[in-house]
Amino acid sequence: MPSSKNFALIGAAGYIAPRHMQAIKTTGNQLLAAFDPNDSVGVIDSHFPNADFFTEFERFDRHVDLRRRAGNGGQIDYVAICSPNYLHDSHMRFALRSGAHAICEKPLVLNPWNIDGLQDIERDTGKRVNTILQLRLHPAIVALREQVQQGPHDHKHEVDLAYVTSRGHWYLQSWKGDPKKSGGIATNIGVHFFDMLHHIFGALQMNVVHLDSETKAAGYLEYQNARVRWFLSVDIEDVPAALREAGQRTYRSITVDGQEIEFSGGFTDLHNRSYEEILAGRGFGLDENRVAIETVSAIRNGKPAPRAGEAHPFLVRQA
């Protein structure tokens, strides 16, 4: 049985951090240290009540370094990174230079060139960056990818993707509402879908932006084996009326050639599965992220072209 690994966690007060704590625990490892400038981290008690906690990064850095230098088996093996998007690059660099592997939440980075710099540090340190691309592990997505790969390679499937995850007024006042920190809507809530599309349908051939605002984005993507109309939003008004009236605040739909892909279930243990794969040496690294990061970077930096490519029905409905 593999020996237990020592973890540190950056961003312990964030929304996604408890999934990482649970994954560390479920895979039989130990969280020894955690950092967050915010101290609302009582959730740690449910997983690792003895973990050291820091609200100042300098003290966290010193603690990790002392563990590394002690040479008594207490060094940090992995740093899990759940910090705001714009800090991911810096925190992965910290992990690698501290002699640890990194496990980073999506989006890995905001810009493609950050990937090149991280690859240089991987070579220098011998440590590896892993990322959470959990949709690649979802059974429905695995099955769809196999189906596409077994089908004709000169055929383009017709795909519609809509994801509405409504947020309150706090959203635009937080770092998530600042494109310089979050990367904007397409990056913050869409990057894992763009990775999924590339993973299933192959090389990206066209990227057209129809809309890119504070609360929603839409466009057209063409892959080797698919034409994709996409729509993303954090505006509750974009949840279909019948669902909204029933109290539902989120909506997710992916259709391929008119057939709905059912993957509403099966999400609860995907972080656990991701950690299992990473610890077994099968994690998704820097190169696996490149196309998705190039996609969202182009969306963020390009100019909308409303008349180019086919628009998603949700966008047409609003016109």
N, C-alpha and C positions, 0 to 999 in steps of 0.2 A: 504494500500500500504506500502511495507517495507520501512523503513527509509534509507536515503542515507548513504553509508559507505565511510570511509576515507581510501585512498590508498597512499602508497609510492611505488616507482619503483626503482629498482637497475638495471643498464645497459641501461640507457635511450638513448644512442647513437648507440645501436646495431640494427642489421637488423630487428629483430622480435619485438622490443619495440613498434613501432607504432601500431601493431595489439593489443597489450595490452592496450595502451592508448585509442584506439577506443573502445575496449570492455568495459573498465571502464566507458567511456562516454555513450555508447549505453545502458548499464545496469543502468544508472541513478545515478552513483556514482562520487566521487570527487578524483582527484589526487592532493594531497597536497604537496608532496615532491618527488624529484627525484635525483638520484645520478649517475654519470659516471665520470671516470677520464678524459675522452675526452669531449670537450665542443661543439662538433658539434651536438647540440640538438635543433636546430630551429624548428624541427617538433613538439615540445611541444606546440608552439604557435597555432597550428591548433587544439589542443585539450584542453589544460589547461594552458593558458598563465599566469595565476596567481600562478602556482605551484612554490614553492621554489626549487632551484636547487643548487647542491653541486658537486664540483670536488674532494673534500677530504672526504674520508669515515668517518674520525673522527668527522668532523663537521656535516655530515649527521646523524651519530649515536647520537650526542649530541642533534640535533634538534628533532629526533624521541623520545628520552628519555624525553626531556623537555615537549613535547606534552603529553606524557603518564603521567607525574607527575603533570601536570597542573590541571587535573581533571575537565576540563571545556567542555568536549565533543569533543575536538579536537584531541584526541589520534588516532593513526593509527590502523585501524582494519585489514587491509590486506597489505602485502608486496608482490608485483609482482617482480619476479626475472628473469632477462633476461641477466645475466652476463655470461662470459665464463664458459664452462662446469665444469672445475675443482674448481670453486669458489661456485658452487651451494650449496654444503654441508654447507660451512661456512655461506653463506648468509641466508639459511633456519634456521640455528641455531640462527643467529642474529634476524630474524623475530620472532621466537617463544619466545626467551628470552626478546624481546621487548613488549611482550603481544599482538602480532598480529598473525593472520593466515598467512601462506605462500602460494603463487601461483607460482609454479616453472615451467619454460620451460623444455623441454626434452633436453638431458637426465637428469633425476632427480639427479643422482649421477653417479660416474664412477665405483664404486665398491659395491658389495652386502652388505658388512659389514657396510657401511655408513648408510644403511637403518635401521639397528638394533640400531645404536646410535641415529638416529633421532626419532625412536619410543620411546626411553627412555625419550627424551626431550619433546615429545608430552605428555607423561604421567605426567611429572613433571610440565608442564606449563598449561595443559588443552587446548592448541591450536593445530591446525591441519595443516598438510602439504597437499596441493592439487597440482596436476600436470596437464599439458596440454597433454592429449592423444587424440588429436582431431579426429584421424581416427576412434576411437571407436564410434564417433557420426555421422560419414558420412553415409548418407542413404543407399548407395550401400553396405557398410560394415555391417551395421545393418541387411540388408536383407540377405546377404550371411551367416552371423552367424546364423540367424534364420533357413535358409535352411539347413545348416549343422547339427544343433541341432535336427531338425525334421527328418533327414535322419538316415540311419543305423549307429550304433556306432561302428561296427566292420569293417567299410570301410575306407580306406585311400585314400583321393583325391590326384591327381597328380597336383602339383602347381609349376609354374615358376614365379619368381619375378625378374624384372630388373628395376633398377632406376639409370639413368645417369643424373646428374645435374652439367654440366660443369662449371668449375671455372678457372679464369685467373691465371697468375703467382703469383699474390698477395697471393693466398690461402695458399701455402706452407710457405710463409714468415710470415704469421699471426699466432696467437695462435692456429688456427684451424689445422695448419699443424704440430703441436707438439703433438704427442700422449699422452704425460704426461698431457697436458692441455685439449685436446679435446676428448681423448680416441681413436683417430684414425677414419678412414672412417666408419667402421661398427657402431661405437657409434654415431658419429656426424651426419651422414645423414641416418643411417639405423635403429636406435633404435626404432622409432615409427612404422616401418614396422614389426620388430620382435615382438613388443607388439601386433600389429594387428593380426599377425599369431597365436600367443598364444591365443588371445581373441577369435578367430574364431574356431581354430582347436584343442584346448585343451592342455593337458600337453605335455611338451617337453621331448622327449625320446632319441634323438641323436643330436649331434652338431659336424659337421665335417667342418674344414676350409681347403679350397683348395688354397686360395690366400689371402694374407694380406699385401698390399704394401702402400706406401704413398698416392697413387691416386685411388686405387681400391681394392676391396675385393670380395671374392666369397666363396661359400660353400654349404653344404647340411644340412638340418634340418629335423628331423622327429618328428612329433607330434602325438598325439593320433589318429587324424583323417586326417593326411596329410603327404605326402612326398614332401619336398620343395627344389628346386634348386634355389639359389639366387645369384644375381650379383649386386654390387654397384660400382659407379665410379664418379669421378669428371673430367675425361678426355674427352674432346670433341670428340676425335677420337672414342669413344665408342658409340656415337650417331649414329644410322644407317645412312649409306651414303646418302640415298635419302632425309632423313629429314635434315641432315647436309647441304646438298647442297641447301635446301630450306631456310636455315638460322635459323633452329631450334637448340637450344643449350641444350635442355633437352629431356629426353625420360623416360617414365614410363609405365610399362606393368606388369600386373598380370593376369595369366591365371589359371583357375581351371578346370582340366579335359579337357584342350584344348579350353575352352571358355574364351574369354577376359572379365575381370571385368571392366566395364566402370565407372571410378570414377574421370575423369579429371575435371569435374565440381563439384560444391557444396563445394569448399574449402573456399570461401571468407568469410563466416560468422561462421566458425567453432570455432574461438576463442571467438566470441560473445556467441555461444552456450555453450562453455566450461565454460565461466564466469556465465552464467545463471544457469547451473547445480551446480557449486560451491556455488554460493550465496544461492541456494535452499537447500544446505546441501547434494547434491548428487555428489560431486566431486570425482575424482579418487585419492585415497590416496597412502600411502607408499606400502602397500601390493600388490596393483594392479600393481606396477612397478617392483616387485621383479624378475619375470621370465625374462623380457626383459633385466634387468640389469645383471642378471646372464648370459644370452645369450651373450651379447656383451663383458662382462668381460672374458668369456671363449674364445671367438674369439680372443680377444686382447692378452691373455696370453698363448694360446695354440700354438702348433706347426702345421703348415700346413701339411696336409696329402693328397697330390694330387690324390692318387689312391683310396681313400676311399669314398664311396658314389657316387652318380651321379652328374656330373658337369653340371652347367648351359650352355646352347648352346653358350652364348656370350664368356664364358671362353674357351670352346672347339674351337671356331672360331679363338681365338688368339693363340692357342697352335701351 
